[in-house]
Structures are given as structure tokens and as C-alpha cells.
């Protein structure tokens, strides 16, 4: 294998690794977005419960 074959193989490996990392990054970003929405929903439910409790406790 000459130097150009080795270089070509290394470039192909790096391109494949870049693609894999980009896909992983996209999946992680989607997971972060999903968790942020879930966090918002939980916070909204807690706020609603707190308001309801506060209304019940007021004279």
C-alpha cells in the first residue's frame, strides 16, 4: 500500500466518523429539545397545582 492509498483510507475514515458524529449530534439535540418540552410541561403542572393549593389556602 503506498502513501496515497493510506491517506485515502484515512480520509474516508475521517469522513465516516464526521458523518457519525453529525448524526449523533442531531439525535442528542432532538433529545435535549424533547427533555426541554417535558420540563416545561412538568413546570406548568406544578404551577397549576401550586395555584390551586394557594387558592384553597386563602381565606
HTML snippet that shows the backbone in 3Dmol.js (N, CA, C, O; Angstrom):
<script src="https://3Dmol.org/build/3Dmol-min.js"></script>
<div id="view" style="width:600px;height:400px;position:relative"></div>
<script>
const pdb = `
ATOM      1  N   UNK A   1       0.866  -1.185   0.000  1.00  0.00           N
ATOM      2  CA  UNK A   1       0.000   0.000   0.000  1.00  0.00           C
ATOM      3  C   UNK A   1       0.900   1.231   0.000  1.00  0.00           C
ATOM      4  O   UNK A   1       1.747   1.396   0.878  1.00  0.00           O
ATOM      5  N   UNK A   2       0.711   2.064  -0.964  1.00  0.00           N
ATOM      6  CA  UNK A   2       1.550   3.261  -0.970  1.00  0.00           C
ATOM      7  C   UNK A   2       0.931   4.358  -0.106  1.00  0.00           C
ATOM      8  O   UNK A   2      -0.171   4.200   0.418  1.00  0.00           O
ATOM      9  N   UNK A   3       1.625   5.427   0.029  1.00  0.00           N
ATOM     10  CA  UNK A   3       1.225   6.521   0.930  1.00  0.00           C
ATOM     11  C   UNK A   3      -0.122   7.111   0.537  1.00  0.00           C
ATOM     12  O   UNK A   3      -0.892   7.521   1.406  1.00  0.00           O
ATOM     13  N   UNK A   4      -0.418   7.161  -0.756  1.00  0.00           N
ATOM     14  CA  UNK A   4      -1.685   7.746  -1.204  1.00  0.00           C
ATOM     15  C   UNK A   4      -2.868   6.852  -0.852  1.00  0.00           C
ATOM     16  O   UNK A   4      -3.945   7.345  -0.519  1.00  0.00           O
ATOM     17  N   UNK A   5      -2.672   5.546  -0.925  1.00  0.00           N
ATOM     18  CA  UNK A   5      -3.723   4.623  -0.512  1.00  0.00           C
ATOM     19  C   UNK A   5      -4.013   4.768   0.978  1.00  0.00           C
ATOM     20  O   UNK A   5      -5.169   4.779   1.402  1.00  0.00           O
ATOM     21  N   UNK A   6      -2.958   4.876   1.755  1.00  0.00           N
ATOM     22  CA  UNK A   6      -3.112   5.046   3.203  1.00  0.00           C
ATOM     23  C   UNK A   6      -3.810   6.364   3.513  1.00  0.00           C
ATOM     24  O   UNK A   6      -4.684   6.428   4.377  1.00  0.00           O
ATOM     25  N   UNK A   7      -3.421   7.401   2.805  1.00  0.00           N
ATOM     26  CA  UNK A   7      -4.035   8.714   3.008  1.00  0.00           C
ATOM     27  C   UNK A   7      -5.508   8.680   2.606  1.00  0.00           C
ATOM     28  O   UNK A   7      -6.359   9.220   3.313  1.00  0.00           O
ATOM     29  N   UNK A   8      -5.805   8.054   1.486  1.00  0.00           N
ATOM     30  CA  UNK A   8      -7.187   7.946   1.029  1.00  0.00           C
ATOM     31  C   UNK A   8      -8.041   7.182   2.047  1.00  0.00           C
ATOM     32  O   UNK A   8      -9.167   7.577   2.350  1.00  0.00           O
ATOM     33  N   UNK A   9      -7.489   6.093   2.562  1.00  0.00           N
ATOM     34  CA  UNK A   9      -8.218   5.313   3.560  1.00  0.00           C
ATOM     35  C   UNK A   9      -8.467   6.138   4.822  1.00  0.00           C
ATOM     36  O   UNK A   9      -9.557   6.087   5.391  1.00  0.00           O
ATOM     37  N   UNK A  10      -7.480   6.883   5.253  1.00  0.00           N
ATOM     38  CA  UNK A  10      -7.621   7.714   6.461  1.00  0.00           C
ATOM     39  C   UNK A  10      -8.663   8.797   6.248  1.00  0.00           C
ATOM     40  O   UNK A  10      -9.460   9.066   7.147  1.00  0.00           O
ATOM     41  N   UNK A  11      -8.675   9.426   5.080  1.00  0.00           N
ATOM     42  CA  UNK A  11      -9.660  10.464   4.774  1.00  0.00           C
ATOM     43  C   UNK A  11     -11.064   9.865   4.784  1.00  0.00           C
ATOM     44  O   UNK A  11     -11.998  10.472   5.309  1.00  0.00           O
ATOM     45  N   UNK A  12     -11.211   8.680   4.205  1.00  0.00           N
ATOM     46  CA  UNK A  12     -12.519   8.019   4.204  1.00  0.00           C
ATOM     47  C   UNK A  12     -12.976   7.714   5.630  1.00  0.00           C
ATOM     48  O   UNK A  12     -14.153   7.874   5.953  1.00  0.00           O
ATOM     49  N   UNK A  13     -12.053   7.279   6.477  1.00  0.00           N
ATOM     50  CA  UNK A  13     -12.391   7.011   7.876  1.00  0.00           C
ATOM     51  C   UNK A  13     -12.830   8.291   8.583  1.00  0.00           C
ATOM     52  O   UNK A  13     -13.796   8.289   9.346  1.00  0.00           O
ATOM     53  N   UNK A  14     -12.122   9.365   8.326  1.00  0.00           N
ATOM     54  CA  UNK A  14     -12.460  10.640   8.967  1.00  0.00           C
ATOM     55  C   UNK A  14     -13.809  11.160   8.492  1.00  0.00           C
ATOM     56  O   UNK A  14     -14.580  11.695   9.289  1.00  0.00           O
ATOM     57  N   UNK A  15     -14.100  11.012   7.216  1.00  0.00           N
ATOM     58  CA  UNK A  15     -15.393  11.454   6.678  1.00  0.00           C
ATOM     59  C   UNK A  15     -16.517  10.626   7.292  1.00  0.00           C
ATOM     60  O   UNK A  15     -17.562  11.164   7.658  1.00  0.00           O
ATOM     61  N   UNK A  16     -16.300   9.314   7.404  1.00  0.00           N
ATOM     62  CA  UNK A  16     -17.309   8.449   8.010  1.00  0.00           C
ATOM     63  C   UNK A  16     -17.512   8.816   9.478  1.00  0.00           C
ATOM     64  O   UNK A  16     -18.643   8.840   9.963  1.00  0.00           O
ATOM     65  N   UNK A  17     -16.436   9.099  10.174  1.00  0.00           N
ATOM     66  CA  UNK A  17     -16.529   9.488  11.596  1.00  0.00           C
ATOM     67  C   UNK A  17     -17.271  10.810  11.741  1.00  0.00           C
ATOM     68  O   UNK A  17     -18.080  10.972  12.655  1.00  0.00           O
ATOM     69  N   UNK A  18     -17.003  11.752  10.848  1.00  0.00           N
ATOM     70  CA  UNK A  18     -17.693  13.045  10.869  1.00  0.00           C
ATOM     71  C   UNK A  18     -19.188  12.848  10.680  1.00  0.00           C
ATOM     72  O   UNK A  18     -19.993  13.460  11.381  1.00  0.00           O
ATOM     73  N   UNK A  19     -19.558  11.994   9.735  1.00  0.00           N
ATOM     74  CA  UNK A  19     -20.972  11.732   9.483  1.00  0.00           C
ATOM     75  C   UNK A  19     -21.630  11.102  10.711  1.00  0.00           C
ATOM     76  O   UNK A  19     -22.739  11.481  11.090  1.00  0.00           O
ATOM     77  N   UNK A  20     -20.950  10.149  11.324  1.00  0.00           N
ATOM     78  CA  UNK A  20     -21.467   9.500  12.528  1.00  0.00           C
ATOM     79  C   UNK A  20     -21.662  10.519  13.642  1.00  0.00           C
ATOM     80  O   UNK A  20     -22.689  10.515  14.321  1.00  0.00           O
ATOM     81  N   UNK A  21     -20.681  11.386  13.829  1.00  0.00           N
ATOM     82  CA  UNK A  21     -20.778  12.404  14.879  1.00  0.00           C
ATOM     83  C   UNK A  21     -21.901  13.402  14.597  1.00  0.00           C
ATOM     84  O   UNK A  21     -22.593  13.838  15.518  1.00  0.00           O
ATOM     85  N   UNK A  22     -22.081  13.762  13.332  1.00  0.00           N
ATOM     86  CA  UNK A  22     -23.171  14.669  12.979  1.00  0.00           C
ATOM     87  C   UNK A  22     -24.531  14.033  13.277  1.00  0.00           C
ATOM     88  O   UNK A  22     -25.435  14.699  13.782  1.00  0.00           O
ATOM     89  N   UNK A  23     -24.669  12.745  12.964  1.00  0.00           N
ATOM     90  CA  UNK A  23     -25.920  12.044  13.254  1.00  0.00           C
ATOM     91  C   UNK A  23     -26.159  11.954  14.764  1.00  0.00           C
ATOM     92  O   UNK A  23     -27.276  12.154  15.242  1.00  0.00           O
ATOM     93  N   UNK A  24     -25.099  11.652  15.497  1.00  0.00           N
ATOM     94  CA  UNK A  24     -25.215  11.577  16.955  1.00  0.00           C
ATOM     95  C   UNK A  24     -25.578  12.946  17.537  1.00  0.00           C
ATOM     96  O   UNK A  24     -26.393  13.041  18.454  1.00  0.00           O
ATOM     97  N   UNK A  25     -24.974  13.989  17.004  1.00  0.00           N
ATOM     98  CA  UNK A  25     -25.258  15.343  17.453  1.00  0.00           C
ATOM     99  C   UNK A  25     -26.723  15.701  17.211  1.00  0.00           C
ATOM    100  O   UNK A  25     -27.375  16.286  18.075  1.00  0.00           O
ATOM    101  N   UNK A  26     -27.234  15.349  16.036  1.00  0.00           N
ATOM    102  CA  UNK A  26     -28.634  15.628  15.715  1.00  0.00           C
ATOM    103  C   UNK A  26     -29.561  14.877  16.667  1.00  0.00           C
ATOM    104  O   UNK A  26     -30.559  15.428  17.130  1.00  0.00           O
ATOM    105  N   UNK A  27     -29.230  13.625  16.955  1.00  0.00           N
ATOM    106  CA  UNK A  27     -30.051  12.839  17.872  1.00  0.00           C
ATOM    107  C   UNK A  27     -30.022  13.435  19.278  1.00  0.00           C
ATOM    108  O   UNK A  27     -31.050  13.498  19.953  1.00  0.00           O
ATOM    109  N   UNK A  28     -28.852  13.867  19.712  1.00  0.00           N
ATOM    110  CA  UNK A  28     -28.737  14.481  21.037  1.00  0.00           C
ATOM    111  C   UNK A  28     -29.484  15.811  21.112  1.00  0.00           C
ATOM    112  O   UNK A  28     -30.105  16.123  22.128  1.00  0.00           O
ATOM    113  N   UNK A  29     -29.422  16.583  20.047  1.00  0.00           N
ATOM    114  CA  UNK A  29     -30.168  17.846  20.027  1.00  0.00           C
ATOM    115  C   UNK A  29     -31.673  17.593  20.106  1.00  0.00           C
ATOM    116  O   UNK A  29     -32.397  18.316  20.791  1.00  0.00           O
ATOM    117  N   UNK A  30     -32.130  16.570  19.405  1.00  0.00           N
ATOM    118  CA  UNK A  30     -33.550  16.222  19.456  1.00  0.00           C
ATOM    119  C   UNK A  30     -33.939  15.769  20.864  1.00  0.00           C
ATOM    120  O   UNK A  30     -35.019  16.105  21.350  1.00  0.00           O
ATOM    121  N   UNK A  31     -33.072  15.017  21.506  1.00  0.00           N
ATOM    122  CA  UNK A  31     -33.329  14.561  22.878  1.00  0.00           C
ATOM    123  C   UNK A  31     -33.370  15.743  23.845  1.00  0.00           C
ATOM    124  O   UNK A  31     -34.217  15.791  24.737  1.00  0.00           O
ATOM    125  N   UNK A  32     -32.466  16.683  23.671  1.00  0.00           N
ATOM    126  CA  UNK A  32     -32.451  17.883  24.518  1.00  0.00           C
ATOM    127  C   UNK A  32     -33.739  18.677  24.324  1.00  0.00           C
ATOM    128  O   UNK A  32     -34.323  19.158  25.295  1.00  0.00           O
ATOM    129  N   UNK A  33     -34.177  18.813  23.092  1.00  0.00           N
ATOM    130  CA  UNK A  33     -35.418  19.542  22.813  1.00  0.00           C
ATOM    131  C   UNK A  33     -36.613  18.828  23.450  1.00  0.00           C
ATOM    132  O   UNK A  33     -37.494  19.475  24.016  1.00  0.00           O
ATOM    133  N   UNK A  34     -36.643  17.503  23.359  1.00  0.00           N
ATOM    134  CA  UNK A  34     -37.728  16.727  23.962  1.00  0.00           C
ATOM    135  C   UNK A  34     -37.729  16.892  25.484  1.00  0.00           C
ATOM    136  O   UNK A  34     -38.780  17.072  26.098  1.00  0.00           O
ATOM    137  N   UNK A  35     -36.551  16.829  26.074  1.00  0.00           N
ATOM    138  CA  UNK A  35     -36.460  16.984  27.527  1.00  0.00           C
ATOM    139  C   UNK A  35     -36.846  18.398  27.968  1.00  0.00           C
ATOM    140  O   UNK A  35     -37.439  18.577  29.032  1.00  0.00           O
ATOM    141  N   UNK A  36     -36.514  19.391  27.159  1.00  0.00           N
ATOM    142  CA  UNK A  36     -36.898  20.766  27.487  1.00  0.00           C
ATOM    143  C   UNK A  36     -38.419  20.909  27.466  1.00  0.00           C
ATOM    144  O   UNK A  36     -38.994  21.565  28.335  1.00  0.00           O
ATOM    145  N   UNK A  37     -39.065  20.302  26.483  1.00  0.00           N
ATOM    146  CA  UNK A  37     -40.529  20.340  26.413  1.00  0.00           C
ATOM    147  C   UNK A  37     -41.145  19.603  27.599  1.00  0.00           C
ATOM    148  O   UNK A  37     -42.135  20.052  28.178  1.00  0.00           O
ATOM    149  N   UNK A  38     -40.556  18.481  27.946  1.00  0.00           N
ATOM    150  CA  UNK A  38     -41.040  17.715  29.091  1.00  0.00           C
ATOM    151  C   UNK A  38     -40.886  18.531  30.378  1.00  0.00           C
ATOM    152  O   UNK A  38     -41.774  18.532  31.231  1.00  0.00           O
ATOM    153  N   UNK A  39     -39.778  19.209  30.504  1.00  0.00           N
ATOM    154  CA  UNK A  39     -39.522  20.059  31.678  1.00  0.00           C
ATOM    155  C   UNK A  39     -40.562  21.176  31.759  1.00  0.00           C
ATOM    156  O   UNK A  39     -41.074  21.478  32.837  1.00  0.00           O
ATOM    157  N   UNK A  40     -40.874  21.793  30.604  1.00  0.00           N
ATOM    158  CA  UNK A  40     -41.893  22.844  30.570  1.00  0.00           C
ATOM    159  C   UNK A  40     -43.237  22.316  31.024  1.00  0.00           C
ATOM    160  O   UNK A  40     -43.943  22.970  31.792  1.00  0.00           O
ATOM    161  N   UNK A  41     -43.594  21.126  30.547  1.00  0.00           N
ATOM    162  CA  UNK A  41     -44.879  20.534  30.896  1.00  0.00           C
ATOM    163  C   UNK A  41     -44.960  20.241  32.391  1.00  0.00           C
ATOM    164  O   UNK A  41     -45.984  20.492  33.026  1.00  0.00           O
ATOM    165  N   UNK A  42     -43.888  19.715  32.939  1.00  0.00           N
ATOM    166  CA  UNK A  42     -43.856  19.420  34.379  1.00  0.00           C
ATOM    167  C   UNK A  42     -43.958  20.719  35.175  1.00  0.00           C
ATOM    168  O   UNK A  42     -44.700  20.788  36.155  1.00  0.00           O
ATOM    169  N   UNK A  43     -43.227  21.736  34.767  1.00  0.00           N
ATOM    170  CA  UNK A  43     -43.274  23.022  35.459  1.00  0.00           C
ATOM    171  C   UNK A  43     -44.679  23.622  35.404  1.00  0.00           C
ATOM    172  O   UNK A  43     -45.157  24.187  36.387  1.00  0.00           O
ATOM    173  N   UNK A  44     -45.329  23.499  34.263  1.00  0.00           N
ATOM    174  CA  UNK A  44     -46.687  24.029  34.129  1.00  0.00           C
ATOM    175  C   UNK A  44     -47.646  23.282  35.054  1.00  0.00           C
ATOM    176  O   UNK A  44     -48.506  23.903  35.679  1.00  0.00           O
ATOM    177  N   UNK A  45     -47.511  21.981  35.148  1.00  0.00           N
ATOM    178  CA  UNK A  45     -48.378  21.200  36.040  1.00  0.00           C
ATOM    179  C   UNK A  45     -48.127  21.578  37.499  1.00  0.00           C
ATOM    180  O   UNK A  45     -49.070  21.713  38.279  1.00  0.00           O
ATOM    181  N   UNK A  46     -46.872  21.745  37.860  1.00  0.00           N
ATOM    182  CA  UNK A  46     -46.543  22.137  39.236  1.00  0.00           C
ATOM    183  C   UNK A  46     -47.111  23.520  39.533  1.00  0.00           C
ATOM    184  O   UNK A  46     -47.680  23.739  40.603  1.00  0.00           O
ATOM    185  N   UNK A  47     -46.962  24.450  38.597  1.00  0.00           N
ATOM    186  CA  UNK A  47     -47.518  25.797  38.783  1.00  0.00           C
ATOM    187  C   UNK A  47     -49.026  25.732  38.977  1.00  0.00           C
ATOM    188  O   UNK A  47     -49.577  26.420  39.836  1.00  0.00           O
ATOM    189  N   UNK A  48     -49.692  24.904  38.178  1.00  0.00           N
ATOM    190  CA  UNK A  48     -51.141  24.760  38.315  1.00  0.00           C
ATOM    191  C   UNK A  48     -51.531  24.203  39.673  1.00  0.00           C
ATOM    192  O   UNK A  48     -52.487  24.670  40.292  1.00  0.00           O
ATOM    193  N   UNK A  49     -50.802  23.223  40.125  1.00  0.00           N
ATOM    194  CA  UNK A  49     -51.085  22.654  41.448  1.00  0.00           C
ATOM    195  C   UNK A  49     -50.818  23.661  42.559  1.00  0.00           C
ATOM    196  O   UNK A  49     -51.569  23.735  43.531  1.00  0.00           O
ATOM    197  N   UNK A  50     -49.762  24.424  42.416  1.00  0.00           N
ATOM    198  CA  UNK A  50     -49.441  25.448  43.420  1.00  0.00           C
ATOM    199  C   UNK A  50     -50.526  26.525  43.465  1.00  0.00           C
ATOM    200  O   UNK A  50     -50.919  26.964  44.546  1.00  0.00           O
ATOM    201  N   UNK A  51     -51.006  26.945  42.308  1.00  0.00           N
ATOM    202  CA  UNK A  51     -52.075  27.937  42.258  1.00  0.00           C
ATOM    203  C   UNK A  51     -53.343  27.394  42.913  1.00  0.00           C
ATOM    204  O   UNK A  51     -54.002  28.091  43.684  1.00  0.00           O
ATOM    205  N   UNK A  52     -53.673  26.161  42.601  1.00  0.00           N
ATOM    206  CA  UNK A  52     -54.862  25.535  43.174  1.00  0.00           C
ATOM    207  C   UNK A  52     -54.730  25.438  44.700  1.00  0.00           C
ATOM    208  O   UNK A  52     -55.680  25.721  45.430  1.00  0.00           O
ATOM    209  N   UNK A  53     -53.569  25.045  45.160  1.00  0.00           N
ATOM    210  CA  UNK A  53     -53.326  24.937  46.597  1.00  0.00           C
ATOM    211  C   UNK A  53     -53.407  26.307  47.257  1.00  0.00           C
ATOM    212  O   UNK A  53     -53.978  26.450  48.337  1.00  0.00           O
ATOM    213  N   UNK A  54     -52.845  27.294  46.616  1.00  0.00           N
ATOM    214  CA  UNK A  54     -52.862  28.641  47.149  1.00  0.00           C
ATOM    215  C   UNK A  54     -54.303  29.178  47.242  1.00  0.00           C
ATOM    216  O   UNK A  54     -54.668  29.829  48.221  1.00  0.00           O
ATOM    217  N   UNK A  55     -55.103  28.901  46.223  1.00  0.00           N
ATOM    218  CA  UNK A  55     -56.498  29.327  46.246  1.00  0.00           C
ATOM    219  C   UNK A  55     -57.259  28.662  47.388  1.00  0.00           C
ATOM    220  O   UNK A  55     -58.083  29.301  48.042  1.00  0.00           O
ATOM    221  N   UNK A  56     -56.992  27.410  47.624  1.00  0.00           N
ATOM    222  CA  UNK A  56     -57.665  26.676  48.689  1.00  0.00           C
ATOM    223  C   UNK A  56     -57.243  27.148  50.070  1.00  0.00           C
ATOM    224  O   UNK A  56     -58.029  27.082  51.016  1.00  0.00           O
ATOM    225  N   UNK A  57     -56.013  27.621  50.196  1.00  0.00           N
ATOM    226  CA  UNK A  57     -55.489  28.044  51.495  1.00  0.00           C
ATOM    227  C   UNK A  57     -55.854  29.475  51.845  1.00  0.00           C
ATOM    228  O   UNK A  57     -55.792  29.858  53.013  1.00  0.00           O
ATOM    229  N   UNK A  58     -56.235  30.276  50.852  1.00  0.00           N
ATOM    230  CA  UNK A  58     -56.596  31.669  51.120  1.00  0.00           C
ATOM    231  C   UNK A  58     -57.965  31.724  51.779  1.00  0.00           C
ATOM    232  O   UNK A  58     -58.884  31.010  51.379  1.00  0.00           O
ATOM    233  N   UNK A  59     -58.098  32.581  52.797  1.00  0.00           N
ATOM    234  CA  UNK A  59     -59.403  32.709  53.474  1.00  0.00           C
ATOM    235  C   UNK A  59     -60.451  33.423  52.660  1.00  0.00           C
ATOM    236  O   UNK A  59     -61.581  33.591  53.119  1.00  0.00           O
TER     237      UNK A  59
END
`;
const viewer = $3Dmol.createViewer("view");
viewer.addModel(pdb, "pdb");
viewer.setStyle({}, {cartoon: {color: "spectrum"}});
viewer.zoomTo();
viewer.render();
</script>
